[in-house]
Amino acid sequence: MKKINCLLLVSMLMLISFVHAQSKVITGKVINKQTGEALQGVNILADKAKGGVVTNADGTYSITVKSVSKSLIFSFVGFATQTIIIEDKKVIDIALVSTTTAMDEVVVIGYGTQKKSSVTGAVSKYQNERLDESPVSRLDQALQGKIAGVSVQNVSSEAGADPKVRVRGISSLNAGASPLVVIDGQPAADGLQFVNMADVQSVEVLKDAASAAIYGSRGASGVILITTKSGKAERPKYGIKFSTGAKTQYETYPMMSTTEYTNMLYYEAALKAQDPSIPVPTGTAVIANNERAAYIIENTILNGHGTDWQQEALRNGLVRNLQMNISGGSKQVKYYLSGGYQKDQGMMYHSEYDKYSIRGKIDVQLSKKAKFTFNFNPSYIKRERPSVNFIDFVRFQSFLPVYHDNVTAAFVNQSAQWAGIHPGDFVQARHFNGRAYTGLMPDGTLYNSGATLLDPFNTANNTPKSIMETHTINANDYRVVTSGDFTYTILPGLDFKSLASTYITYSTGIDFTKRNSSKDGEVNKGIYNQRLVIDLLSENTLTYAKTIKDHSFTLLAGLTGEKTSIKDDQQTGLDYPSDNITALATALQVVAPSVDANGVPQGTYNLKNQIGLTSWLTRVLYSYRNKYLFNASFRGDGSSYFAPGHKWGYFPSVSVGWVASEEKFIKNGTSSWLNNLKFRGSYGVVGNNRLSDGSTTNNGVGYFPYTDLLYAANYSFGAGTGTSTAGQAPSTVILGNEDLTWERTFQYNFGFDLTILKNLLTVSFDAYQSKTEKLLLRQSALAFTGVPSYWNNIGSLKNTGLELEVTSNNIRKKNFKWTTSGNIAHNKNSIIELGLEKYLLNQGERTELYYNNVGDPLIQFFGFKTDGVWLSQADIDAAKAKGLTSTLSNVFVPGGLKLVDLNGDLKIDNNDRTVIGNPYPDFTWGVTNTLSYKAFDLSFTFQGSQGGQLVNGDPNYNETKRYNRNYNTNRWLSPMFPGDGKTPYSTVGFNWMLTDYVVEDASYYALREMVVGYTLPKKFVEKAHISSARFYFSGQNMYFHSAKGYRGINPEGRFNTGPYNSSLLDGYQRGSFPMPKTYLFGIDINL
Amino acid sequence: MKQIKIFTAVLFGLSFFSCNKIIDLAPQSNISTVTYYSNTDEVRAALTGAYNGLQKPMNNEWQVTELRSDNSKQGSPGSTASTNRDLSDLDMFIPSTSHQGIYTYWLNTYSNIHNVNIILEKLGVVYNPSTGGISLSAITIPITDVDRKQLAGEAMFIRAYHYFNLVRLFGGVFLVHTPITPDEAKTMNRSSAADIYKLIEADLKTASGWMNVLKFSQINTNDLGRATSWAAKGLLAKMYLTLNRKSEAITQLQDVINNSGYSLQGSYANVFSIGNEMNSEIMFAVRYKAGGLGLGGIFANNFAPLGSGAAVVNGDGLGLNYPTAELDTATNGDNRKATLIGVYGTGTAAKLYVKKYISAVAILNDAENDWPVLRYADILLMMAEAQGYNQSSIDYINMVRPRAGLPNYTLATLPGVAAFEQALQNERRIEFAFENQRFFDLLRFNVTMTTVTSIQRMKDHFANEYYSHYRTYVAPAPTLAELWAQTTPEHMLLPIPQREIDTNTQLQITQNPGY
């Protein structure tokens, strides 16, 4: 319509020009002065007459003006309006200057915006330019390595899995150490999961306490503010972005097949035979008979074709992303509508993630005084998760095929129990049990088990592939976020804003296990989950902005309230007549409610919980001549997590800034090269009350930590099988604490921003120190109290750190541009005090220890130092002759780890344990280079983490380490063949998990992402009536380097469930999922 | 006008959330311990919870008792799986101080003690650790004196049962007789074994006096499964026997034999039949109930042979608990064998498994079988043990032998103390096989008998099984000398979990010697 209107207008003007012969035509082109690009839609008026024309897509225009007209006025949103005197010119080309220069850029801060030049806190802004072309499925992953002090760790590579995001290290010890995510002013309970990258205008991170303090309670771990795109007052614009590609694993575990493993054993046995110090190996010492049987199956029955079980788990995942948007509007109504579809297949089979979302944003100027914004964001996510851990595939033996063929079926049919097996059925280890085996061994000898019947692999478990195919976990998430805010200008400068929003998510899941899925004789089982979260938020703020001569200030006062209701329901059905009908109505039995050993409700239940938060806040922003800046804020928060009398916490902040480059005495003489220099300093207090990760684990214990709750604990009384009788018992997991209150973080931040050489180089530097007091933590309790942990509020923690962000516009030629931006962050934490405790020791899932010691980093790994392996019994005897003793088990075993008698008392005991590492990197860094040459562009990001360690839990399991080359190469065999003297024989000696042998370097660097793009020339696309078209190719993790000595495949992988749910335990990895390598091809068209 | 409208809107917005309403929330899905226990029914429900709490320690109890005796062993010598490795360490008396099974047993036992202590506190039951006396204090709960004493008696029985196991397994443990806070716990060190026994004696004596005294036939069938005065007396007798206070044991046992109305079942199999639970022989059991109620036992699936598919029990077995070959031999010609030991497979692939707790399960780890804690047969054999070598004792042994299909003993067939003690220990071994009695029995025989010692019996056990079993462990297999060297009196006690020692940063907790 608008186009037609414009055409009509132009024709009318032309008509007029015919009528009035005294007129002339002026043509020309309008470009952007900074970029040289043509500007479309620039409004051109002759004098101040009505009407006028707009520029075409190539920036050209043609306007007919009366001969009396003196000037042309060029105006365009975001650019300074220019007036050109016509005189007798017939061609007027002009370049418009953008008004949104870096200095005047607006930064979103809590409950408002601020000019970047006035910001006094540590706020990082990341503008979404090509962010949505990142070959990752989530915004948080795309931010990896982009912002100093924001660490993003992909702890799991499963499709749609949440990465671990931390701002400035760890300031808190509880489940809520993730930063608060606020989308267009509304806190999002589910973090960045639902944010569509294409909808994002910019990302701001409030890093220091002073900036975050306005979010009081929830700002302790930093705040990530997302601003979504809005419509502009212009003709409708259409955008379509489509990308597709594949995701594959960067590497897999180096596992040996049964044949390779058997060959290794024979090779080792041959070596050992040469060693006179050990007795001639007996048959079982070389290789167990059941291992011979396994070898015979792979070599004789399967002709040497073993199964690569890792490849049975993995595939090339399909990634597809389609985003469409329409935006536009008039002065009164602006709109932005987008729809997206995203498909993210995991690398593992049955790992699926499909997201459909719509976002609508409408801004209405109701009157001169009233404004209304309406946001509507429904989305739907369909997920499937694999039912089997990748590690179960990794450790599975290669000699078992996935399905029976004619040969194997015929073989197992010989035993009566498995006579019913057909080709095509899943193979199970037990099918091969209790049979005689005959075949050639690697050394050429014939092995015949004779009358001895063998179990090649005795396990109760079915093969991981058969479980995966018969046990499916599906979930559907429905989410609607609706918010409306109404702003009314009561007096000039005085605005009242009221925001109300509802956030509703409803998730349903079906976890269905077919008959005989993981074990023979198991009935089929369906678990149905529903979770409803309703979050209501009301925010009411008054803002008063006023400038009096050189003084400008903005005052803010507000009241907010938020209430969250969480409802969890589950039903469990058993014994369905068909594996293919999963309706609960067909189940023979519905499982009764109960609570498992960890206090987690089981079977059938419904739970209701609530969280409430109410706050008031005030803030003043003041600046004098844009030179001297002062901000202060104060917030009070009341939380339902705490008992009456402990509910309220108060969070003040103050910050100052000095724009030195505005001072005359500096400006003079430096103005040629110094564009901006600002010093900033701040002090603020933020709080934390987030105790629960929101899971149903531990029932509602996280919602009401101040009181002890009772849980169902029934028992059967009465004759015969008895009757179930209702009982109640207190938590066996955690004890409450009625004195619990707010944890508070006090932080100083000092920094400067520097821009020099006509924006060639921009540097932003921050140094901070924070102290967190009254740490909310799940402290270990002595188990004889009856519970292993309790909520506590003790201790304080210090974080100090440095952050540097540098952007350099290396080359700024018209056709060739090259920008490098890099960031590096260092954070160090230490415990200042722990109440009455000197230290805390916490056990992980494999009894490995995490040590929290006053004066040291928050978490350190704790255990025995080792000094290689015991080379021989003689080696041990020599040590014992010197008086070395131990009452610990398995300390003196040749080929086992040699523990260091650290305190030199000749007694190896638990007093010899010490610090053996910590999970904190020395620094994390990221460097992005962006280059463009004519229509081509290239950007690539290197990102890394240096210096942290992890505890590798894989070697706790002999099943896992037996076939893994990393644990067998160069291992100790005998005194004569001690390997490298450092690698123990995998099954002997002291428990590795208690030693530094499993502490590995977690450093890495990676070519995280790379985007190559080509933008079609304007002339070309215009013919197709589109304003721009671009093709791009992007890749993720095309190169990944992990540290020497690391024995896993993904140094970022971490466990964060079970005991690792507590922040006192971190850095543990087990069965890491492969690192994804993604390639995408995309197309981006705008109309 | 417009201004008024706006202010109305503002006021509405503010009143929408009245501050305190939002943050004064209370749990909606659970009851708080602060408000519960306010009447008889609530205390009774809490006591039901304490009965439920008996189940969890039982999951590990066989590992720290039967597995460490000569009745069962870790049966996969070729396995290096961590589960089996942990079990082997217990089997061979070299558990790590960080052993997870030991810690889990410890935690779950103390969890239920915590549970019981809350109930007793709410009932106003006060234990005085210096005098060993138990008294009642004033309480506000409306409850009759009869109910109060019955409920308290049952709770004290449970507490005594737990401490009796703890003190025998760990020696002097932490004496927790009221609910304690984690901070208080840090100021507590281990008590002496004598002090623990003092509490057990006080609890059982008081409980047996406070609970209703009803003959088995008089017990309301709905109450079957609850602790009784007789069960308390039987357990007290066992405690006395353990402390070699034989005459006190005899007094209690005689009372049970004369007055309780409990009796032996005609057939051994019938004692454990899931169709005959809480029969006249079961004086106390930890009860399980199948049917997807979360109350089923894990033992059918834990003990069925590994890789047997659905042949023995639905959902396959884990094969964790294997009868020893010597027990298999010892039960030849004994009718009880059919109930105790099952065989899966044939020929050299045949596997023995513990059959006592296996019944058909519809879902995994959901078996019906109760786990007997105190049986009337135990009362009879304890009487024989307490009385020592005489005709009366032989008569008591003979009461349990007919149903085993074995001939009666006489003074002639048991000529002397050694033969009598050998016969008695063997009778107990088979009669109570896999009921977690054997290990405690062996320890007790050190004091109640003169010719049977636990160390020698365990050494013999290792020797008997060495060539068929321990020698076949993956290299390096333990030598018999090593096994014997590990079989020390110190290793008869378990280590205090390392986590307790590590967690208390204020007091040094002493580890048991030998660890």
Interface residues (C-beta under 8 A of the other chain):
Chain A: P281 T284 A285 A288 N290 Q417 Q428 A429 R430 N433 G434 R435 A451 T452 L453 L454 D455 N458 T459 A460 F486 Y488 I490 F496 S498 A500 N516 K519 D520 G521 E522 V523 K525 S538 N540 L559 T560 G561 E562 K563 T572 L574 D575 Q589 V590 V591 A592 P593 S594 V595 D596 A597 Q602 G603 N606 L607 K608 N609 Q610 I611 G612 L613 T614 G638 S639 S640 P644 K647 N699 G700 Y703 F704 T707 D708 L709 L710 Y711 A713 N714 Y715 S716 F717 G718 A719 G720 T721 G722 T723 S724 T725 A726 G727 Q728 A729 P730 T732 L735 Q779 S780 A781 L782 A783 F784 T785 G786 V787 P788 Y790 N792 L836 E837 K838 Y839 L840 L841 Q843 T847 L849 T887 L888 S889 N890 V893 P894 N910 N956 Y957 N958 E959 R962 T987 V988 N991 L994
Chain B: Q3 I6 A9 V10 G13 L14 F16 F17 C19 N20 K21 I22 I23 D24 L25 A26 P27 Q28 S29 N30 I31 S32 T33 V34 Y36 E42 A45 A46 L47 T48 G49 A50 Y51 N52 G53 K56 S76 G78 S79 T80 A81 S82 R85 D89 I94 P95 S96 T97 S98 Q100 Y103 W106 L107 N108 Y110 S111 N112 I113 H114 N115 N117 I118 V173 F174 V176 P179 I180 T181 P182 D183 A185 K186 M188 T221 N222 D223 L224 G225 R226 I274 G275 N276 E277 M278 R287 Y288 K289 A290 G291 G292 L293 G294 L295 L306 G307 S308 G309 A310 A311 V313 N314 G315 D316 G317 L318 G319 G345 T346 G347 T348 A349 A362 I363 L364 E368 T472 V474 A475 P476 P497 Q498 R499 E500 I501 D502 T503 N504 T505 Q506 G514 Y515
